[in-house]
Amino acid sequence: MFQVDWQKPWFEPLEPLGAPVLASWQELIQRSSSPNTFERLHEVLNEQRLMRGLLTEYSFVPQSQKPEGVSYEEFIFDTQQIPTRDNAHDFFNALIWLTCPQTKKALNRLQAQDIKRQGIGDRRGKLRDALTLFDENVVCISCSDEMWGAICAHEWVNLFWHSKHEWPGVQLHVFGHALLEKLLNPYKAITAHLVRVDFPLKPEGEDQPSVPHPSDAIMQACALGLTKLVEQEAPQKPYQVMPVMGIPGWWPEETGLGFYEDKAVFRPKG
């Protein structure tokens, strides 16, 4: 069983929901009399889902309930059942379903529709690739034009070092569940795909984030907008990339200018 440090800035927004789910799952495993403790996470997720009135038309089910030959995305779209394995990857995926249901539903619908049109081949194609990247590895960011320009230009020293005083005003939401899984054991070179989102200002005095995420609809619109870029073969890239451990306060040790001059991680544009 893995552990989550809910004090980390990337996990903290998920703590109100994630911490009780993880604690209940661990308790369920500990008191199980059977050596086979697999396929129990879905039980805890459904308990929390029903108790909180979240994602009411969907349910989490064991991975074994998905028939052979049916794609994961189609199964969810056709049955409103989310196959779930007992691992960290599916744990974080479920938390994003519960906190950002509109965005997850939109991504699933688009994936399933594309599979029904194109079938499943050796390659996903541009649209499904873009949707998968969003689902697995996206961070949504709300920042100034100057900071976004530095991200697009890969001006990492300027972004993370010279502009570090601006980062407290930046709003981030780690959406990608595969990225969250990587962040269980962070390393310097972790790279996210970024989309710029116009998050509303957080109300004063709001210490704990809402469940679901208050900007779920904004992120859904962003996902749909990126999809149109891909379908129209627009010249601009739908995502920007960023080594996220450069964000001030994310690396567990003290960082100086030399940290950001490591071109093996903070690579220049080119």
C-alpha positions as CSV (number, residue, x, y, z in Angstrom):
1,M,0.0,0.0,0.0
2,F,1.3,3.4,-1.0
3,Q,1.4,6.5,1.3
4,V,0.4,10.0,0.3
5,D,1.9,13.2,1.8
6,W,-1.2,15.4,1.7
7,Q,0.9,18.4,2.7
8,K,2.6,18.5,-0.7
9,P,1.2,21.3,-2.8
10,W,0.2,19.0,-5.7
11,F,-1.8,16.7,-3.4
12,E,-3.2,19.2,-0.9
13,P,-6.3,20.2,-3.0
14,L,-7.3,16.5,-3.1
15,E,-6.9,15.9,0.6
16,P,-10.6,16.5,1.7
17,L,-11.7,13.6,-0.5
18,G,-8.5,11.6,-1.0
19,A,-7.4,11.2,2.7
20,P,-10.7,9.6,3.9
21,V,-10.8,7.3,0.8
22,L,-7.2,6.1,1.4
23,A,-7.7,5.7,5.1
24,S,-10.9,3.6,4.6
25,W,-9.2,1.5,1.9
26,Q,-6.3,0.8,4.2
27,E,-8.6,-0.2,7.0
28,L,-10.6,-2.5,4.7
29,I,-7.5,-4.3,3.7
30,Q,-6.2,-4.6,7.2
31,R,-9.3,-6.2,8.5
32,S,-9.8,-8.5,5.5
33,S,-9.5,-12.2,6.5
34,S,-8.7,-13.1,2.9
35,P,-5.1,-13.0,1.5
36,N,-6.6,-11.7,-1.7
37,T,-7.1,-8.0,-1.0
38,F,-7.5,-7.0,-4.6
39,E,-10.6,-5.3,-6.1
40,R,-11.6,-3.5,-2.9
41,L,-10.9,0.1,-3.8
42,H,-14.1,0.5,-5.8
43,E,-16.1,-0.3,-2.6
44,V,-14.6,2.6,-0.7
45,L,-15.0,4.9,-3.6
46,N,-18.6,4.1,-4.0
47,E,-19.2,4.6,-0.3
48,Q,-17.7,8.0,-0.4
49,R,-19.4,8.9,-3.7
50,L,-22.8,8.1,-2.3
51,M,-22.2,9.7,1.1
52,R,-21.2,12.9,-0.6
53,G,-23.7,12.8,-3.4
54,L,-20.9,12.9,-6.1
55,L,-21.0,11.4,-9.6
56,T,-24.4,10.0,-8.8
57,E,-25.1,8.5,-12.2
58,Y,-21.8,6.6,-12.3
59,S,-20.2,3.9,-10.2
60,F,-16.8,2.3,-9.7
61,V,-16.5,-1.4,-10.5
62,P,-13.7,-3.9,-10.4
63,Q,-11.6,-4.0,-13.6
64,S,-12.7,-7.7,-14.1
65,Q,-16.2,-6.5,-15.0
66,K,-15.0,-5.0,-18.2
67,P,-15.5,-7.6,-21.0
68,E,-12.6,-8.7,-23.1
69,G,-12.4,-6.9,-26.5
70,V,-14.3,-3.8,-25.2
71,S,-12.2,-0.6,-24.8
72,Y,-12.0,1.0,-21.4
73,E,-13.3,4.3,-22.8
74,E,-16.3,2.7,-24.5
75,F,-17.2,0.6,-21.5
76,I,-17.4,3.7,-19.3
77,F,-19.4,5.6,-21.9
78,D,-21.9,2.8,-22.6
79,T,-22.4,1.6,-19.0
80,Q,-21.5,4.6,-16.7
81,Q,-19.3,2.2,-14.8
82,I,-15.6,3.0,-14.2
83,P,-13.3,0.0,-14.0
84,T,-10.9,0.4,-11.1
85,R,-7.8,-1.6,-10.1
86,D,-6.3,-1.5,-6.6
87,N,-3.4,0.7,-7.4
88,A,-2.2,4.3,-7.1
89,H,-2.9,5.1,-10.8
90,D,-6.6,4.2,-10.5
91,F,-6.9,5.8,-7.1
92,F,-5.9,9.2,-8.5
93,N,-8.0,8.6,-11.6
94,A,-11.0,8.1,-9.3
95,L,-10.3,11.2,-7.3
96,I,-10.2,13.3,-10.5
97,W,-13.5,11.7,-11.6
98,L,-15.1,12.7,-8.3
99,T,-13.6,16.3,-8.2
100,C,-13.8,17.1,-11.9
101,P,-16.7,15.1,-13.2
102,Q,-17.7,17.4,-16.1
103,T,-14.2,17.4,-17.5
104,K,-13.8,13.7,-17.2
105,K,-17.2,13.0,-18.8
106,A,-16.3,15.2,-21.7
107,L,-12.9,13.5,-22.2
108,N,-14.6,10.1,-22.0
109,R,-17.3,11.0,-24.5
110,L,-14.8,12.3,-27.0
111,Q,-12.6,9.3,-26.6
112,A,-15.5,6.8,-27.0
113,Q,-16.9,8.7,-30.0
114,D,-13.5,8.6,-31.7
115,I,-13.1,4.9,-31.0
116,K,-16.6,4.2,-32.5
117,R,-15.7,6.2,-35.6
118,Q,-12.1,5.0,-36.1
119,G,-11.9,1.7,-34.2
120,I,-8.8,0.7,-32.2
121,G,-5.7,0.4,-34.2
122,D,-2.0,0.3,-33.5
123,R,-2.0,4.1,-33.0
124,R,-4.5,6.3,-31.3
125,G,-4.4,9.2,-33.8
126,K,-4.0,12.9,-33.1
127,L,-7.3,13.4,-31.4
128,R,-7.1,10.5,-29.0
129,D,-3.4,11.3,-28.3
130,A,-4.4,14.9,-27.3
131,L,-7.3,13.6,-25.1
132,T,-5.0,11.0,-23.4
133,L,-2.4,13.6,-22.7
134,F,-5.0,15.9,-21.1
135,D,-6.4,13.0,-19.0
136,E,-3.0,11.6,-17.9
137,N,-0.5,14.5,-17.7
138,V,-2.1,18.0,-17.7
139,V,-1.7,20.8,-15.3
140,C,-4.1,23.7,-15.6
141,I,-2.5,27.0,-14.8
142,S,-3.7,30.6,-14.4
143,C,-0.9,33.1,-14.6
144,S,0.2,36.4,-16.1
145,D,0.9,37.0,-19.8
146,E,4.6,37.5,-19.0
147,M,4.8,34.1,-17.1
148,W,2.9,32.3,-19.9
149,G,5.2,33.8,-22.4
150,A,8.3,32.5,-20.5
151,I,6.7,29.0,-20.4
152,C,6.1,29.1,-24.1
153,A,9.7,30.3,-24.8
154,H,11.2,27.8,-22.3
155,E,12.8,30.6,-20.4
156,W,13.1,28.6,-17.2
157,V,15.6,30.7,-15.2
158,N,13.4,33.7,-15.8
159,L,10.2,31.8,-15.0
160,F,11.3,30.0,-11.9
161,W,14.1,32.2,-10.5
162,H,13.8,35.8,-11.5
163,S,9.9,35.6,-11.3
164,K,9.7,33.4,-8.2
165,H,8.0,36.3,-6.3
166,E,5.1,36.0,-8.7
167,W,4.4,32.3,-8.1
168,P,2.2,32.8,-4.9
169,G,-0.3,34.5,-7.2
170,V,-0.4,31.6,-9.7
171,Q,-3.2,29.1,-9.6
172,L,-2.5,25.5,-10.5
173,H,-4.6,22.4,-10.7
174,V,-2.9,19.1,-11.3
175,F,-5.5,17.2,-13.4
176,G,-3.5,14.4,-14.9
177,H,-3.8,11.2,-12.7
178,A,-0.6,9.6,-14.2
179,L,1.2,12.8,-13.2
180,L,-0.2,12.6,-9.7
181,E,1.1,9.0,-9.5
182,K,4.6,10.1,-10.5
183,L,4.5,12.8,-7.9
184,L,4.2,10.2,-5.2
185,N,8.0,9.8,-5.6
186,P,9.0,13.1,-7.2
187,Y,12.2,13.5,-9.3
188,K,13.7,16.6,-10.9
189,A,12.8,15.8,-14.5
190,I,9.0,15.3,-14.1
191,T,7.4,17.2,-17.0
192,A,3.8,18.1,-17.3
193,H,1.7,19.3,-20.3
194,L,0.3,22.7,-19.5
195,V,-2.9,24.4,-20.5
196,R,-3.7,28.0,-19.6
197,V,-7.0,28.4,-17.9
198,D,-8.7,31.5,-16.6
199,F,-9.5,30.4,-13.1
200,P,-11.7,32.7,-11.0
201,L,-10.0,34.3,-8.0
202,K,-10.2,32.1,-4.9
203,P,-12.7,33.7,-2.4
204,E,-11.1,35.2,0.7
205,G,-11.2,33.0,3.7
206,E,-11.7,29.8,1.8
207,D,-9.2,27.4,3.3
208,Q,-10.3,24.1,1.9
209,P,-11.1,23.6,-1.8
210,S,-14.6,22.6,-2.9
211,V,-15.5,19.1,-4.0
212,P,-16.1,19.0,-6.9
213,H,-13.5,21.5,-8.1
214,P,-15.1,24.9,-8.4
215,S,-13.6,25.4,-11.9
216,D,-14.6,22.0,-13.3
217,A,-16.7,23.6,-16.0
218,I,-13.9,25.9,-17.0
219,M,-11.5,23.0,-17.4
220,Q,-14.1,21.1,-19.4
221,A,-14.4,24.1,-21.8
222,C,-10.6,24.2,-22.1
223,A,-10.5,20.5,-23.0
224,L,-13.2,21.0,-25.6
225,G,-11.3,24.0,-27.0
226,L,-8.1,22.0,-27.3
227,T,-9.9,19.2,-29.1
228,K,-11.1,21.7,-31.7
229,L,-7.5,22.8,-32.2
230,V,-6.5,19.3,-32.9
231,E,-9.5,18.5,-35.2
232,Q,-8.9,21.7,-37.2
233,E,-5.1,20.9,-37.4
234,A,-4.4,24.4,-36.1
235,P,-0.7,25.4,-36.3
236,Q,-0.4,26.2,-32.6
237,K,0.4,23.4,-30.2
238,P,-2.5,22.5,-27.9
239,Y,-0.1,22.1,-24.9
240,Q,3.0,23.6,-23.5
241,V,5.5,21.5,-21.5
242,M,7.1,22.4,-18.2
243,P,9.4,20.7,-15.7
244,V,7.1,21.1,-12.7
245,M,9.6,20.5,-10.0
246,G,11.0,23.9,-10.9
247,I,8.0,25.5,-9.4
248,P,9.2,27.4,-6.3
249,G,8.5,25.3,-3.2
250,W,7.9,22.0,-5.0
251,W,11.4,20.6,-4.9
252,P,12.0,19.2,-1.3
253,E,15.4,20.8,-0.9
254,E,16.6,24.4,-1.0
255,T,17.1,25.5,-4.6
256,G,19.5,28.2,-6.0
257,L,20.1,29.6,-9.4
258,G,22.3,26.6,-10.3
259,F,19.3,24.3,-9.9
260,Y,17.6,25.9,-12.9
261,E,20.7,26.0,-15.0
262,D,20.7,22.3,-15.4
263,K,20.0,22.1,-19.1
264,A,19.4,18.3,-18.9
265,V,16.1,19.1,-17.2
266,F,15.4,22.8,-17.9
267,R,16.0,22.5,-21.6
268,P,16.0,25.6,-23.8
269,K,13.7,26.0,-26.7
270,G,14.9,24.2,-29.8
